[in-house]
């Protein structure tokens, strides 16, 4: 072969390689991928492959995704599971079939982990046929007590179809406030039959035996902190929090039926930054006595609890963020105190050594026996209770850690502002009986460390227009971010800024429940806010008064600030009752003074939300 021919062959090979790489690079770039390495890491689609992608805020969606992955694999499909936060946008095109399990957070928003992918999907530049060839289905998690039920799932389902995706199985929704597991079980009853038909794969009937997804290994070494410490050059995250010392824990309210504390946490020397209205994520741990009970139920000794372990996935990577002891795993990573999930108990049922107990447990967990399950659940509040009830159940640690839901961070509205509190952050905590995180915060001594991070929000004061009128509404612990707002306005005033009017409607049961009373009264005396307090449990014969009643009493003034003054409204607190009552009061005000119909008033308030003029930081118990 001549040198000229060899040169031509080499040049052709190089040209083909460059063309192939550039084609892939172009595809990735057009999809907004974060880096060109995404091409290398993109999964290879196969005829029987199903990607199960979850967007979870509290871990429930992740648990459902794991359930589907286990089932799909046992039925003969090639199933993989991926957090939407790790999903590269080019992967959406590479896959033939994706099952999305997505939670809705707050007022109809996608979870923190989903925001990047949603931003890409909903970019106006996406072409109408950009996802042509993708087959998909969506199950959305939500709560009917919120205004926008399962909004993130509904929006995703519609958007995928608009971009050319083919919906092969109907949208499912689940109500976390009532029937979430039943909704999910009902939705997936014929899922695999349908997906198998679409992929041309014969579905294998389920057998009862399941194997762990990950491999437990005992390793040498010392136990580390339960989470890697965040670097001082980056903002702390859930995976890498900052360990802040507890500076103080004053009691704000202490009644026979209620305890509210304030927790001040040192962040000096860290890169943690925040502003009033953001949320502080606190990584909780299970109580020591609960961990002891589970060690015993799993047949482990206290010495076993000291052993260092890793839980390795198929790529031999540790699922845990670091090497820790068995005891630390049970303390920090596993939700030992949460309500038992049927999917978890189905995994454990196979380990009942007594055949009659195994059959009874399997039968109890069937979809058609939900009533019997919930009846037993009244007595068995945790997985530990179920393990004790089915006393012959001996779950290996490996499978226990694999199947149990992860312990999730708890979020608290920050009750300070970094313009004033440069080296610390504060939260206001209503201690919940048997609450994992609030109980931990109640018990933690001053000087101990807490792993924390900040989740930014949109619940912020307007930074550019300090003269914009504000209407703040926050009864009970809902006053927390409003305290932070007042701190920021104090800082602005001290720097010579001219402030707009600020009405603060605060509600409490009685004067002894008045959270941060001295500070808020001082702010009122300095003209930072105009304070209007509603007492819901006054001494008789005085009537009960709630924040919505105070708003209604000054509705003409509120309407003027809102309509003519271009005011912002902020509501923080209970979503089920207070937030709805406030919304109804505002709607009635709009109907009266804006001469609107009920529908027009609702549309007006929704428009304010879209313009970030009506902001809500609400939650359900």
C-alpha positions in Angstrom: 0.0 0.0 0.0 1.5 3.3 -1.0 2.2 6.1 1.4 -0.3 8.3 -0.4 -3.2 5.8 0.1 -2.2 5.4 3.7 -2.3 9.2 4.2 -5.7 9.3 2.6 -7.1 6.6 4.8 -5.7 8.3 7.9 -7.1 11.6 6.9 -10.5 10.1 6.3 -10.5 8.4 9.7 -9.6 11.7 11.4 -12.3 13.6 9.4 -14.9 11.0 10.4 -13.9 11.2 14.1 -14.0 15.0 14.1 -17.3 15.0 12.2 -18.8 12.5 14.7 -17.5 14.4 17.7 -18.7 17.8 16.3 -22.1 16.4 15.5 -22.5 15.2 19.1 -21.1 18.4 20.4 -23.5 20.4 18.3 -26.5 18.4 19.6 -25.4 18.8 23.2 -24.8 22.5 22.8 -28.3 23.1 21.2 -29.8 21.3 24.2 -28.1 23.6 26.7 -26.0 20.9 28.4 -23.6 22.2 31.0 -20.4 20.6 29.5 -19.3 18.7 26.5 -18.4 15.7 28.7 -22.2 15.1 28.8 -21.8 13.2 25.5 -19.5 10.7 27.1 -21.6 10.2 30.2 -25.0 9.9 28.4 -26.6 6.5 28.9 -26.9 4.2 25.9 -30.5 3.5 25.1 -31.6 -0.1 24.4 -34.8 -1.5 23.1 -36.0 -2.6 26.5 -34.6 0.3 28.5 -36.8 2.4 30.8 -35.2 5.5 32.5 -37.1 6.3 35.7 -36.4 9.9 36.6 -37.5 11.4 39.9 -37.7 15.0 41.2 -38.1 14.7 45.0 -38.2 17.3 47.8 -38.9 15.1 50.8 -37.8 11.7 49.4 -41.3 10.3 48.5 -40.9 10.6 44.8 -37.4 9.0 45.0 -39.0 6.1 46.9 -41.7 5.6 44.3 -39.0 5.7 41.6 -37.0 3.0 43.4 -40.2 0.9 43.6 -40.7 1.1 39.9 -37.1 0.3 39.1 -37.2 -2.8 41.3 -40.5 -3.9 39.6 -39.3 -3.2 36.1 -36.1 -5.2 36.5 -37.9 -8.1 37.9 -40.3 -8.0 34.9 -37.5 -8.3 32.4 -36.9 -4.6 31.4 -33.6 -2.8 31.6 -34.5 -0.1 34.2 -32.3 2.6 35.5 -33.1 5.3 38.0 -31.8 8.9 38.0 -32.3 12.0 40.1 -33.5 14.8 37.7 -30.7 17.0 39.2 -28.2 14.7 37.5 -30.1 14.4 34.2 -28.3 15.9 31.3 -30.6 17.4 28.8 -29.2 15.5 25.8 -30.1 12.3 27.7 -33.8 13.1 27.1 -33.2 12.7 23.4 -31.0 9.6 23.8 -33.7 7.7 25.7 -36.7 5.9 24.1 -38.8 5.7 27.3 -38.8 7.9 30.4 -41.0 7.6 33.4 -41.0 10.9 35.3 -42.0 10.9 39.0 -42.1 14.5 40.0 -43.2 16.3 43.2 -44.6 19.8 43.4 -43.1 22.1 45.9 -44.9 25.1 47.6 -47.1 27.2 45.3 -46.9 25.0 42.2 -43.1 25.1 41.7 -40.9 22.3 40.6 -38.5 20.9 43.3 -35.1 22.5 43.8 -33.5 19.5 41.9 -35.8 20.0 38.9 -35.4 23.7 38.3 -32.5 23.4 35.8 -34.2 20.8 33.6 -37.5 22.7 33.8 -35.8 25.9 32.7 -34.4 24.1 29.7 -37.7 22.4 28.8 -39.7 25.6 29.1 -37.3 27.8 27.2 -39.1 29.5 24.4 -36.3 28.4 22.0 -37.3 24.8 22.2 -38.7 23.5 18.9 -42.1 21.9 18.7 -40.6 18.6 17.5 -37.5 18.7 19.5 -38.5 15.6 21.6 -39.9 13.6 18.8 -39.2 9.9 19.3 -39.4 10.2 23.1 -42.1 8.0 24.8 -43.0 9.1 28.3 -45.4 9.1 31.2 -45.6 11.3 34.3 -46.8 10.7 37.8 -47.1 13.9 39.8 -47.1 14.3 43.6 -48.9 17.2 45.3 -51.2 18.2 48.0 -54.8 19.4 47.4 -54.5 21.8 50.3 -52.4 23.9 48.0 -53.8 26.1 45.3 -51.8 24.5 42.4 -52.3 20.7 42.9 -49.5 18.7 41.2 -48.7 21.7 39.0 -45.1 20.5 38.3 -46.3 17.1 37.1 -49.2 18.6 35.0 -47.0 21.2 33.4 -44.2 18.7 32.6 -46.7 16.3 31.0 -48.2 19.0 28.8 -44.8 20.4 27.9 -43.3 17.1 26.8 -46.2 16.5 24.5 -45.9 20.0 23.1 -42.3 19.4 22.3 -43.2 16.2 20.3 -43.0 13.6 23.0 -45.5 10.7 22.9 -47.5 10.2 26.0 -47.8 6.4 26.2 -49.5 6.1 29.6 -51.8 8.6 31.2 -50.8 11.3 33.7 -51.1 10.1 37.3 -51.5 12.4 40.3 -51.2 11.6 44.1 -52.5 13.6 47.0 -49.9 13.7 49.8 -52.4 15.0 52.2 -54.7 11.9 52.0 -54.2 9.0 49.6 -50.8 9.3 48.0 -49.7 5.7 48.2 -53.1 4.4 47.1 -53.1 6.9 44.2 -49.6 5.7 43.1 -50.5 2.0 43.4 -53.7 2.5 41.4 -51.8 4.5 38.7 -49.2 1.8 38.2 -51.4 -1.2 38.1 -51.3 -1.5 34.3 -48.1 0.5 33.8 -45.7 -2.3 33.0 -48.1 -4.0 30.6 -48.4 -0.8 28.6 -44.7 -0.1 28.6 -43.8 -3.6 27.7 -46.2 -3.4 24.7 -44.7 -0.1 23.6 -41.1 -1.5 23.8 -42.1 -4.9 22.3 -40.9 -6.7 25.4 -42.7 -9.6 27.0 -43.4 -8.9 30.7 -42.3 -11.5 33.1 -44.7 -12.0 36.1 -43.4 -10.7 39.4 -42.0 -13.1 41.8 -41.9 -12.3 45.5 -38.1 -12.4 46.0 -36.2 -9.2 45.7 -32.4 -8.6 45.9 -30.7 -5.4 47.2 -29.8 -2.9 44.6 -26.6 -1.9 46.4 -23.8 -3.9 48.1 -22.9 -3.3 51.8 -19.2 -3.4 52.6 -17.4 -3.3 55.9 -14.2 -1.3 55.6 -11.3 -0.3 57.8 -10.8 3.2 59.1 -12.3 5.8 61.3 -15.8 7.2 61.2 -16.0 10.7 59.6 -18.5 13.4 60.0 -21.9 12.3 58.6 -21.6 14.8 55.8 -18.5 16.4 54.1 -17.9 19.9 55.3 -18.6 22.6 52.6 -15.5 24.4 51.4 -15.2 28.0 52.4 -15.2 29.0 48.8 -18.6 27.6 47.8 -22.1 28.1 49.1 -23.0 25.1 51.3 -25.5 22.6 49.9 -27.5 19.6 51.2 -24.7 17.3 50.1 -22.0 19.5 51.6 -23.5 21.6 54.5 -21.7 23.9 56.8 -21.4 22.8 60.5 -22.5 25.9 62.5 -22.3 26.1 66.3 -25.5 26.8 68.2 -24.9 30.3 69.8 -28.2 30.6 71.7 -31.6 29.0 72.1 -34.0 31.4 73.8 -37.5 30.3 74.5 -40.1 32.5 72.8 -43.3 30.8 73.8 -43.9 28.2 76.5 -47.4 27.1 77.3 -48.9 23.8 78.4 -49.4 22.8 74.8 -46.9 24.8 72.9 -43.2 25.5 72.9 -41.5 27.9 70.5 -37.7 28.4 70.5 -35.3 30.6 68.6 -32.1 29.0 67.4 -29.1 31.2 66.6 -26.4 29.5 64.6 -22.8 30.7 64.1 -21.8 30.9 60.4 -18.6 33.0 60.8 -15.8 31.8 58.6 -18.1 29.9 56.2 -19.3 30.9 52.8 -23.0 30.6 53.8 -24.9 33.7 52.6 -28.6 34.5 52.8 -31.2 37.2 53.0 -34.5 37.4 54.9 -37.1 35.1 53.2 -34.7 32.3 52.3 -35.0 28.9 54.0 -32.4 27.3 56.2 -32.1 23.6 55.6 -31.3 21.6 58.8 -30.0 18.1 58.5 -31.7 16.2 61.4 -30.7 12.9 63.1 -32.8 10.2 64.7 -32.9 10.0 68.5 -30.3 7.7 70.1 -32.9 5.5 71.7 -34.7 4.9 68.4 -31.4 3.9 66.8 -30.8 1.5 69.6 -34.3 -0.1 69.0 -33.6 -0.5 65.3 -30.2 -2.1 66.0 -31.8 -4.6 68.2 -34.6 -5.3 65.7 -32.0 -5.9 63.0 -30.1 -8.3 65.3 -27.1 -6.0 65.6 -25.1 -5.3 68.8 -23.7 -2.0 69.9 -20.3 -3.2 68.6 -21.8 -3.8 65.2 -23.0 -0.2 65.3 -19.4 1.0 65.5 -18.3 -0.8 62.3 -17.5 1.4 59.3 -19.5 0.7 56.2 -20.1 1.8 52.6 -23.1 1.0 50.4 -21.8 0.6 46.9 -23.9 0.9 43.7 -23.3 -0.9 40.4 -20.4 1.5 39.6 -18.9 0.6 43.0 -19.4 4.1 44.3 -20.5 4.7 47.8 -24.1 5.8 48.0 -23.4 7.5 51.3 -21.5 10.8 51.2 -18.6 9.4 53.2 -17.5 6.4 55.2 -19.4 6.3 58.5 -20.4 3.8 61.1 -23.5 1.7 61.0 -24.8 3.8 63.9 -24.3 7.0 62.0 -26.0 5.6 59.0 -29.1 4.8 61.1 -28.8 8.2 62.8 -28.4 10.5 59.9 -29.3 8.8 56.6 -32.4 6.6 57.2 -35.9 7.8 58.1 -36.6 5.7 61.1 -39.5 7.7 62.5 -41.6 8.4 59.4 -44.8 6.7 58.5 -44.1 3.3 57.0 -44.3 3.0 53.2 -46.0 0.0 51.7 -43.2 -0.3 49.1 -40.7 -0.7 51.9 -42.7 -3.2 53.8 -43.3 -5.3 50.6 -39.5 -5.6 50.4 -39.3 -6.7 54.0 -42.2 -9.2 53.9 -40.0 -11.8 52.1 -37.8 -12.0 55.2 -40.6 -13.3 57.5 -39.3 -16.7 58.6 -42.8 -17.8 59.6 -44.8 -18.7 56.5 -48.1 -17.7 57.9 -46.8 -14.3 58.9 -45.2 -13.8 55.5 -48.5 -14.6 53.8 -50.4 -12.3 56.1 -48.0 -9.4 55.6 -48.0 -9.8 51.8 -51.8 -9.9 51.8 -52.1 -6.8 54.0 -50.0 -4.8 51.5 -52.1 -5.5 48.5 -53.9 -2.6 46.8 -57.3 -4.0 47.6 -56.6 -4.3 51.3 -55.8 -0.6 52.0 -58.5 -0.3 54.6 -57.0 -3.2 56.7 -53.5 -1.7 56.3 -54.6 1.7 57.5 -56.4 0.1 60.5 -53.1 -1.6 61.5 -51.2 1.6 60.8 -53.2 3.3 63.7 -51.2 1.0 66.0 -48.0 0.6 64.0 -46.7 4.1 63.4 -43.2 3.2 62.2 -41.4 0.5 60.4 -40.1 -0.7 63.8 -43.7 -1.2 64.9 -44.4 -3.4 61.9 -41.2 -5.4 62.4 -42.3 -6.0 66.0 -45.8 -6.9 64.9 -44.5 -9.4 62.3 -42.0 -10.7 64.8 -40.4 -13.4 62.5 -39.3 -10.7 60.0 -35.5 -10.7 60.0 -34.3 -8.1 57.5 -30.6 -8.1 56.6 -28.9 -4.7 57.1 -28.0 -4.5 53.5 -31.6 -4.7 52.3 -32.8 -2.6 55.1 -30.6 0.3 54.1 -31.4 -0.2 50.5 -35.2 -0.1 50.9 -35.7 2.4 53.7 -36.5 6.0 52.7 -33.7 8.6 53.3 -33.9 11.1 56.1 -34.5 14.4 54.5 -33.5 18.0 55.6 -36.1 20.1 57.3 -36.6 23.7 56.1 -37.3 26.7 58.3 -38.0 30.3 57.2 -35.0 32.4 58.2 -35.8 34.9 60.9 -32.8 37.2 60.4 -31.1 39.2 57.7 -27.4 39.1 56.9 -27.3 42.9 56.6 -27.7 42.9 60.3 -26.6 39.4 61.4 -23.3 39.2 59.6 -22.0 36.2 61.4 -25.1 34.2 62.3 -28.5 33.0 61.1 -31.6 32.6 63.1 -34.7 30.3 62.8 -37.9 30.2 64.9 -39.0 26.6 65.7 -42.4 25.4 67.0 -41.4 22.1 68.7 -43.6 19.3 67.4 -44.3 16.3 69.7 -42.1 13.4 68.5 -40.8 15.6 65.7 -37.4 14.3 64.5 -35.9 17.7 63.7 -37.7 20.0 66.1 -37.0 17.5 68.9 -33.3 17.5 68.0 -33.3 21.3 68.0 -35.0 21.4 71.4 -32.4 18.9 72.8 -29.2 20.2 71.2 -27.0 22.1 73.7 -25.5 25.5 73.1 -22.1 25.0 71.6 -23.0 21.9 69.6 -22.7 21.9 65.8 -25.6 21.7 63.3 -25.2 20.8 59.6 -27.1 23.5 57.7 -27.4 25.1 54.3 -29.5 27.7 52.6 -32.2 27.2 50.0 -32.8 30.5 48.3 -36.4 31.6 47.7 -38.3 34.3 45.8 -39.9 35.5 49.1 -37.7 38.6 49.3 -38.2 42.3 49.7 -37.8 44.4 46.6 -34.1 45.5 46.7 -34.2 48.3 44.1 -37.4 50.1 45.2 -37.2 50.5 49.0 -40.1 53.0 48.9 -42.5 50.3 47.5 -45.4 49.8 50.0 -45.5 46.4 51.7 -48.3 44.4 53.2 -46.9 41.6 55.5 -49.1 38.9 56.9 -47.7 36.2 59.2 -49.5 34.7 62.3 -47.7 32.4 64.7 -44.3 31.2 63.5 -45.2 32.6 60.1 -43.8 35.9 61.4 -40.2 34.5 61.1 -39.3 35.8 57.7 -41.1 39.1 58.4 -38.8 39.6 61.4 -36.0 39.2 58.9 -37.7 41.8 56.7 -37.9 44.2 59.6 -34.2 43.7 60.3 -33.4 44.6 56.7 -35.5 47.7 56.8 -33.8 48.7 60.0 -30.5 48.4 58.2 -31.8 50.4 55.2 -33.1 53.2 57.5 -29.8 53.4 59.4 -28.1 54.0 56.0 -30.4 56.8 55.2 -32.8 55.1 52.8 -36.3 56.4 52.4 -38.8 53.6 53.2 -42.3 53.0 51.9 -45.2 52.2 54.2 -45.2 48.7 55.6 -48.3 47.1 57.2 -47.6 44.0 59.3 -50.5 41.9 60.3 -49.5 39.5 63.1 -51.7 36.9 64.7 -51.3 35.0 68.0 -53.6 33.2 70.4 -52.9 35.5 73.3 -50.4 38.1 74.3 -48.1 35.5 75.9 -47.8 34.0 72.4 -46.5 37.2 70.8 -43.3 36.1 69.1 -40.5 38.8 69.0 -42.9 41.3 70.7 -40.2 43.7 71.9 -38.4 43.8 68.6 -41.6 44.3 66.6 -42.9 47.0 68.9 -39.6 48.8 68.7 -39.8 48.6 64.9 -43.3 50.1 65.1 -42.0 52.9 67.3 -39.3 53.8 64.8 -41.7 53.7 61.8 -40.2 50.6 60.3 -43.7 48.9 60.3 -47.2 49.7 61.2 -48.1 46.8 63.5 -51.6 45.4 63.6 -52.1 42.4 66.0 -54.9 39.9 66.0 -55.6 37.9 69.2 -57.5 34.7 68.5 -58.0 33.5 72.1 -58.7 36.7 74.1 -60.2 36.5 77.5 -64.0 36.4 77.3 -66.3 38.0 76.4 -64.0 39.4 73.7 -64.4 37.8 70.2 -61.8 35.8 68.4 -59.9 37.9 65.9 -57.7 36.5 63.1 -55.4 38.3 60.7 -58.0 38.2 57.9 -60.4 40.1 60.2 -57.8 42.9 60.7 -57.2 43.1 57.0 -61.0 43.3 56.3 -61.3 46.1 58.9 -58.8 48.2 56.9 -59.7 46.9 53.5 -60.1 50.3 51.8 -56.6 51.2 53.0 -55.2 47.9 51.8 -56.9 48.2 48.5 -55.4 51.7 48.0 -51.9 50.5 48.8 -52.3 47.5 46.5 -54.1 49.2 43.6 -52.8 52.7 43.6 -49.5 52.3 45.5 -48.4 49.2 43.6 -47.8 47.4 46.9 -46.3 43.9 47.4 -48.2 41.4 49.6 -46.3 38.7 51.6 -48.1 35.8 53.4 -46.3 33.3 55.5 -47.8 30.4 57.6 -50.5 27.7 57.4 -51.6 26.8 53.8 -54.7 24.9 54.8 -56.6 27.6 56.7 -54.9 30.9 57.2 -53.6 31.4 53.7 -56.9 30.4 52.2 -58.8 32.8 54.5 -56.4 35.6 53.6 -56.8 34.9 49.9 -60.6 34.9 50.3 -60.5 38.2 52.2 -58.3 39.8 49.5 -60.6 38.5 46.8 -63.6 40.0 48.5 -61.8 43.3 48.8 -61.0 43.3 45.1 -64.6 42.5 44.3 -65.8 45.4 46.5 -63.4 48.2 45.6 -62.3 47.0 42.2 -65.9 46.2 41.1 -64.8 42.7 40.0 -66.6 39.4 39.7 -65.3 36.5 41.8 -63.5 35.1 38.8 -62.0 38.4 37.9 -60.7 38.9 41.5 -59.1 35.5 41.5 -57.5 36.2 38.1 -56.2 39.6 39.5 -54.6 37.9 42.5 -53.1 35.2 40.2 -51.6 38.0 38.1 -50.1 39.6 41.1 -48.5 36.2 41.9 -47.1 36.0 38.4 -45.6 39.5 38.8 -44.0 38.5 42.1 -46.2 41.1 43.9 -48.2 38.5 45.9 -45.7 36.1 47.4 -46.6 33.2 49.7 -44.4 31.1 51.9 -46.9 28.6 53.2 -46.9 25.0 54.4 -49.1 22.2 55.6 -48.7 20.4 59.0 
